[in-house]
Amino acid sequence: METKNSHIFYVLECANQSLYAGYTNNLEKRLATHNAGKGAKYTKAHRPVKCIYFETYATKQEAMRAEYAFKQLKRSEKLKYIGRDV
């Protein structure tokens, strides 16, 4: 799957098993940035992180809508969404 120069909604699992959702147009680069401690403030404090889910979209707006909707879910709903039922 192409993850460079796409519009991507992604979910990371942090070292403490918490979930972090975001948007990027280059998943590999963004993941490296998170693990280098230069990404989001949250992931900097909860490294290392690994990508456990992503979806690609035709537009940035669609990907950001998916990210926003995901963030509104309860943890159990998030796990179900990404195929990791509790």
C-alpha positions as CSV (number, residue, x, y, z in Angstrom):
1,M,0.0,0.0,0.0
2,E,1.2,3.4,-0.9
3,T,1.8,5.6,2.2
4,K,3.9,8.4,0.6
5,N,2.2,11.5,-0.8
6,S,-1.3,10.2,0.2
7,H,-3.8,11.6,2.6
8,I,-3.6,9.2,5.6
9,F,-5.5,8.8,8.8
10,Y,-3.4,6.7,11.1
11,V,-3.5,5.1,14.6
12,L,-0.4,4.5,16.7
13,E,-0.1,2.3,19.8
14,C,2.2,4.0,22.3
15,A,4.5,2.2,24.8
16,N,1.9,2.4,27.5
17,Q,-0.7,0.8,25.2
18,S,-2.6,4.1,24.7
19,L,-3.8,5.1,21.2
20,Y,-2.8,8.2,19.2
21,A,-4.6,9.2,16.0
22,G,-3.3,11.6,13.4
23,Y,-3.1,12.8,9.8
24,T,-0.1,12.8,7.5
25,N,0.7,12.7,3.8
26,N,3.8,10.5,4.4
27,L,3.3,7.8,7.0
28,E,6.9,6.4,7.1
29,K,8.3,9.9,7.7
30,R,5.7,10.8,10.3
31,L,6.3,7.5,12.2
32,A,10.0,8.2,12.3
33,T,9.4,11.7,13.5
34,H,7.1,10.4,16.3
35,N,9.8,7.9,17.4
36,A,12.5,10.5,17.3
37,G,10.6,12.5,19.9
38,K,9.9,15.3,17.4
39,G,6.3,14.5,16.6
40,A,3.4,15.4,18.9
41,K,4.0,16.3,22.5
42,Y,1.9,13.3,23.6
43,T,3.9,10.7,21.6
44,K,7.2,12.3,22.7
45,A,6.3,11.3,26.3
46,H,5.0,7.8,25.3
47,R,7.6,6.4,23.0
48,P,8.2,4.1,21.3
49,V,5.2,4.1,19.1
50,K,4.1,1.7,16.4
51,C,1.5,2.1,13.6
52,I,-1.3,-0.3,14.1
53,Y,-3.8,1.0,11.6
54,F,-4.1,3.4,8.7
55,E,-6.5,4.4,5.9
56,T,-5.8,6.4,2.8
57,Y,-8.1,9.0,1.4
58,A,-8.4,11.0,-1.8
59,T,-8.4,14.3,0.0
60,K,-6.9,15.8,3.2
61,Q,-10.3,16.9,4.3
62,E,-11.6,13.3,4.2
63,A,-8.7,12.0,6.1
64,M,-9.0,14.7,8.8
65,R,-12.7,14.0,9.1
66,A,-11.9,10.3,9.7
67,E,-9.3,11.3,12.4
68,Y,-11.8,13.6,14.1
69,A,-14.6,11.0,14.1
70,F,-12.2,8.4,15.5
71,K,-11.1,10.7,18.3
72,Q,-14.7,11.1,19.4
73,L,-15.1,7.3,20.1
74,K,-14.6,5.6,23.4
75,R,-11.5,3.3,23.6
76,S,-13.6,0.1,23.2
77,E,-15.1,1.6,20.1
78,K,-11.7,2.6,18.8
79,L,-10.4,-0.9,19.2
80,K,-13.4,-2.3,17.4
81,Y,-12.9,0.2,14.6
82,I,-9.4,-0.9,14.0
83,G,-10.2,-4.6,14.3
84,R,-8.9,-5.2,17.8
85,D,-12.1,-6.1,19.6
86,V,-11.7,-6.4,23.4
